[in-house]
Amino acid sequence: MKDKFLFSNLDIRKLLMPLIVEQLLASLMGTVDTIMVGNVGAAAMSAVSLVDSINILAIQAFSALATGGTIVCSQYIGKKNEKMANRAAQQVILTVAVISIAVMMFCLVFRRPLLRGTFGAVEQDVMDASLIYFFLTALSFPFIALYNAGAAIYRAQGISGKPMVISVISNLCNVVGNALFIWVFHLGVTGVALATLLSRILCAVVVFGQLRKPLQPIVIRGYRHFRPDFGLIGKVLAIGVPSGIENSMFQFGKLVIQSTVSTMGTMAIAAQAMTNMMENLNGVAAVGTGIGLMTVVGQCLGAGQKEQAVYYIKKFLVIGEVVMTLSCLTVYALVRPITILAGMETESAALCVSMVGAITIFKPLFWIPSFLTAYGMRAAGDVKFSMIVSTLTMWLCRVSLCVFLVKFFHMGPMAVWWGMFADWGIRAVIFSLRFRSRKWLDHKVIA
């Protein structure tokens, strides 16, 4: 099989297992993080949830830029042009560094009006905690952005083990830092934010230390000699910007939804926050599969193997469906014990369990064709179509349906998920038709 295909089953396992483990452990550490915050109090948990809705907006934009770097670098590697792969990697780092510092400065200066404008009249103790948490986590933006860039450069080479190890170490440090700052120094939300900041600094430093090492396709050294190559920056941005707009609009829509939920009271906010965490947890293995698919499709197309790109997308859809089903069932089995460990009040816990149950039914049906197919098509450069479709379904289904159900039927947080299920279902149909049309193969990322 190795003679016929660029990636054997063993190659795929070696690529996917670290990616899935990295995503899973990072999410589990996030679960532990949330449990720790939950023990500080409902106001602290609500503050972290609200601010992270904004933080994720920025981080998703950085991740999209890194995705552009993954695709460009992977295609050059598939083309056996390591010199251009190295040059592209340098431009990814320059671009991400400049943009993340600018975003950090904006958030630091305007954090108060951003929080007020987004969430309105939340309770004062929640707002006070949010201001502290937002200030410290905004300082971490350049570090998490540069880590994402470094990890993307490794994944473009088909090396997923090193980012996994770095991410695991960083997340363990975050949990240890939380325990130290919350239970020893009693710093509350400030301690949670400090642990996040320090762990992100660590992961950025370590990944760039690893990229300096020789005997790997892409080696990053001599930062003082980096100069902008606007041709390569354009290639990265041509993929990264539409992906960034798509991710940012997705997160902005979630902010609108979160703003609606924030008017339902602290109990509803806490239940929605825990449900969001559970939904992220049951999707991490499939997300890892999608990240690996971008590397595989990118290298196939760089090597001029279009039919192999089609074949691997189909293969990964099957893999994704299996891991998604298993993940959803596992998370549903754990949700009740987790709500108890988090010290959630009975009403919030019952609401969370109900919402996770609905997600367990609908997510395996719709998520894989609506998201995993798009990962593969983006690796071919078909990013504008994905951006347009995802933005439209987000606003016409997820946001509008949620607001409609809340305003006219007085439905609680479950309205968020009915809107999301509609979004996933429609998107699944559209992307499946796009994949079968093969129009996504008409794009050309590199010469």
N, C-alpha and C positions, 0 to 999 in steps of 0.2 A: 504493500500500500504506500510505502514511503517513496517508491519510484514513481508512482502515479500522481500522488497528491503532495502538495507542499507541506501539509500538516498531517501527521499520523494520529491515531487515537491516543498514543502515548504523549505526543507533543501537546495535544489538546488538554489532556489531563494535567500535564506539568504546567501549562499556562493557566488553566481555570482553577485548579485547587487552591493555589496561594491567593488568587483574586477573591474567591468565595470565602476562604478563611479570613482574609483581611477585612472584607466587608462585614462578615458575620461578627468577628470579634470586636470591630469598631462599634457596631451597633449594640452588641452586648454590653460593652463598656459604657455606651450611651444610656443603656437601660439602668445599669448600676448607678451612673451619674444622676439620672432622674430620681431613682429611689432615694439616694442620699439627699438630694434637694428637697424631695417630698417630706423628709423628716425634719427639715428646717421649718416648714410651714406652708400653708396653702398660698400665702402671698408670694413667698419666694419661688415656689413652683410655677405660679402663674406668671411672675416676672420673667423667669428664664424662658418659659414657653413663648411669651409675647416677643421678647427681644430676639430669640433665636429665629422667629419668623422673618425678621429683617436681616439677621446675620446670614441666614441661608440664601437669601436673595443675592447678597454680595458673593458668597462662596460659590454658588452655582454659576455666577458669571465668570469667576476665576477658573472654575472647573471646565467651563465651555471653551475658554481660551486654551487651556491645557489639552482639551480634546482635539482642537485644531492642530496643535503640535503633534499629538499622537498620530493623527492620520497622515500628516505631511511627512513626518519622520519615518513612519512605517512603510509608506509607499517608496521612499528613497531607499530604505533597507531592502524592500522587495526587489527593487531595481538594481541592487548591489552597488549603490553609490553612497558609500559611507561618508565621503567628504561632504556631500550636500546634506546628508542626514545630520552631521555635526553642526553645519552652518545653520540649518533650520532649528536645531535645538537651542543654539545661542540666541536666535531671534525670539524664540518662545520665552526664554528667561527674561530678556530685556523687556519685552512687551508686558508680560505678567507683572514684573517688578514695578514698572511705571504706573500701570493702571491700578494695581492694588494699593500703592502708596497714595494715589489721588483719592481713591474711594475711602481709605482710612481717614484722611484729613477732612473730607466732606462730612463723614459720620461723626467725627469728634466735634466739629464745629456746630453741626446742626442736630445733634442727637435729641435735644429737648423738643424742638418743633416736629422732628420726625416721629417721635413717640406720641406726642399729642395729636398730631394730624392723622396718624394711622389708627390709633386705638381709642382716641376720644377720652371720655370721662371715666376712666377706670378708677378703682379705689386708690386713695392716696398712698397707702403703704405699698401697693403693687407698683405705682409709678415711681416712688422713691427707690425701690429696689431695682427697677428697670433701668433707671438712669445710671446707677453704679455699674450694673452688669454690662450695659451697652458700652460705656466708656472703656472698660478694661478689655472686653472682647474685640472691640474695634481696633485696638492696638495690635491684635494678633493677625489682622487681615493679610499684611504682606508675607508673614511667615507661613500661613496655611496656603496662600496662593503659590508661593515658591515651592512648597512641598508638593502641591498638586502638579506643578510643572515638572519637577524632578521625577516624580512617580510616573507621569505620563511618558517622559523620555525613556524610562526603563521599560515600560509596557510596550512602547513602539518597537523595541528590540525583541519582544517576546520574553522578557525577563520580568517575572512578577513576584518572585520570591523575596527579593530585597525590599521592595516597597511594603510587602506584607510584614516582614520582621520589624521594620522601622515603625510602621503604623501600630503594631501590637505593643511595642515598647512605649511609644508615645501615649497610647491610650491607658496602659497600665500606670504610667507616671501621672496621668490625669486623675485616675481613680485614687491613687495613693495621696496625691496632692489634695483632692477633695476631702478625704478622710482626715488628713492632717489639719487643713485649714478650717474645716467645719467642726470637728469633734475635739480637737486639741486646742486650737487658737480661737474657736467660736467666732469666726469671721462671717458666717452666713453666706449671703449672695456674693459678697466681696471675695471670699475664699474660693467659691466655685469659679468665679471669673479668673482669679489669679492662677488657679490650677490649669484652666484652659489655655491661658496665655503662655505659661511656662512650657506646657507640653507641646504646643505648636512651634515655639522657638526651637525646642529640642529636635523635632522631626525635620524641620527645614535644615538645620545645621548638619544633621546626620546624613540626609539624602544627598546633599551637595558634597559632603566629604566622600561619600561612596562614588559619586560621579567623577571625581578626580582620578580614580584608580585606572591604570592602563589595562590593556588586554580585554577591552570590551568595545563593541562597535562605536558607541558614542562616549567620548571623554570630554568633560567640561573643566577647563582650566583657563588661567590667564584672563580673568574677568576685566582687567584694565584695558585689554586690547579688543574687547567686544565693540563692534561698530554696527550701527543700524544697516541692515540690508532690506530696503523697502520692498523689493520684489518678493523676498521670502516672507517678510512680515505681512505683505498683502495676501499671500497664499494661506498663511495661518489665520489671518483675520477673515478671509473669505469663508472659512469654515467656522471659525470661532465666534464671529459676530452673530450670524444667524442662530447658531446654537445657543449663544449667550442671550440673545433676545428671547428665544423660545423658553429657555430656563428661567429667565428673569420675569417674563410675562406669566409663566406658570407660578412662580413664587409670589408675584404681585397679586395674582388672582387668589392665592392662598391667604395673602394678607387681608384682602377684602373679606374673604370668608371668615378669617380669624377675628376681624373687626366686628362682624355680625355675631360671632359666638361670644365675644367679650362683653356684649350687652346682656347676656343670659345669666350672669353672675359667676362667682368664684367656683361653685360646684361644677357648672357646665364647662368652664375653662379648664379645670383640673381633669375632668373626664375626657375632654377632647385632646388635651395634651398627652395623656397616657395612651389614648387610642392612636394618635399620630405616631407615637413612639413604637407601638405594637405593629402598626402598618408598615413603618419603615423597616422594622426587624424582619417581618415575614417576606420582604422583598429583596433583602440584601444579596441572597445567593443568586437570584435572577439578574440583579444589577451587575454583579461580578461576571456573570456569563456574558452580559452585553458588552462590558468593557473589554473582555477577551475577544469577543467577536469583531470589534473594531480593528484590533491588531491583525487578526487573521485575514479579514476582508481587505484591509489596507495593503498588506504584503502581497496578497493574491493579485490585486489590481496593479500594484507596482511592478509585478512580474508579468503583467499582461494576461493573466489567467482569469478571464471573466466568468467562465463556466464554473471554475472552482469556487469563486466568490458566491455564486448562486447556490452551489451545493452546500457550502459551509453555513450559509444563513439557514437553510432548511434543517441542517443537522443540529444547529444551535437552538432552533425553535423547539425541537423535541427535547433537548437537554434542559432548556429553560422551563418547559412545561412540567417536567418531572421534579426539578428542584423547587419550583414555585408551589406545587401541590403539597410536597412534603413540608416545606417551610410554613405554609399557612396552617396545616394541621398541628404542627409542633407548637407554634405560637399560641393557637387557641387553647391547647392543653395547658399552657403555662400562664395564661392571662389572669386567672383567679389568684394563684399564689403570688404573682407579682403585685397585684393591687393590694394584697394584704401586707406584703413586705414594704410597700411604699407608704403604708399608713393612710391610705385613702379612706375617706368617709363612705359609709354604706351606700348612700345614694349615688355618689360619683362612681364607685366601683361597679355597681349594678349597671349603670349606663354604659360604662366602658366595656364590660363583658358583652352586652347586647350589640354594640357597634362592631366589636371585633368578630363576633359571630357572623354578622352580615358580610363583612369583608372576607372571611374565610370561604364563604359560598361563591361570591362574585369575582374575586381577584384571580383565581386560577383560570376562570373562563375567558377573561378579557385582557388581562395585563400583558401576557406574552406577545400576542399578535399586535397589540397597540404600541408596545415599547421596544421589544427586542428586535422586531423587523426594522424599526427606524434606526437602531444602532448600526445595523449592517449597511443600510442605504446611506447613512451619513458618512460612513467610511469611504463611500464611492464619490463623495462630494455633493450628494443630493440633500443639501441642508435647507435650502429655501422652501422647498415643498413641505418638509417636516415642520419648519417654523410656522408657516401659514396655517397648516392644518391644525397643529397643536394649539396655536393661539386662538383660532376660531372655536374649536371644540371646548377649550378652557372657558371662554367667556360666554358662549352660547349655551353650553350644557352645565358645566360644573358651577360657575358663579351664578348665572341667571337662575338656574333651577333651585339652587340652594336659597337664594334670596327670596324667590317666589314662594317656596315651601315655608320659609320662616315668616314672611310678611302676611301671607294670605291663609295659611293653614296652621300657623303658630306652632310649627314643628320645632323640636329642639335640635341638638347637635347632629342627630341622625340625618337631617336635611343635607349636611355636608357630604355625607357618603352616598346618598341617592344621586346627588349631582355628579359625584365622581364616577359612580358606576355607569351613568349615561355617557359621560365623557369617554371612558375606556371603551365602551361598546362601539360607539360611532367611530372612534379613532381606529379601532381594530379592523373594522370593515374597510375604511379608506386606505390604510397602509397595506393591507393584504392585497387589495386591487392594484395599488401602485407597484408592489413587488412583482405581481404576476405580469404586469405590463412591460417590465424590464426597461422602462424609460430612465430609471435611476442609474442604469449603466452607461448612459450617454455622457455623463460628466467626466471631466478630466482635471485632476488635482495638480499633477506635475507634468512637465513636458516629457 
